[in-house]
């Protein structure tokens, strides 16, 4: 019974070690692959310099689309609806 318990505890600990916390912020820089290689952006970089040194000739660096869309959504929430101003 002890071996089963130790095995189960080890399995739970190793599976939980690979999970990122829910509050982990996305990294701000991505490599956009070239047109010919295709694929999704690779967003593993904290700085533009990290991205550029990894991208080399095979792609270019862009701002993380998730961060960009979140910023736009916040700006749209703060902006008043100008179409309704001054109307009665």
Secondary structure by P-SEA (a helix, b strand, c coil): caaaaaaaaaaaaaaaaaccccccccccbbbbcccccccccccccccaaaaaaaacccbbbbccaaaaaaaaaaaaaacccccccccc
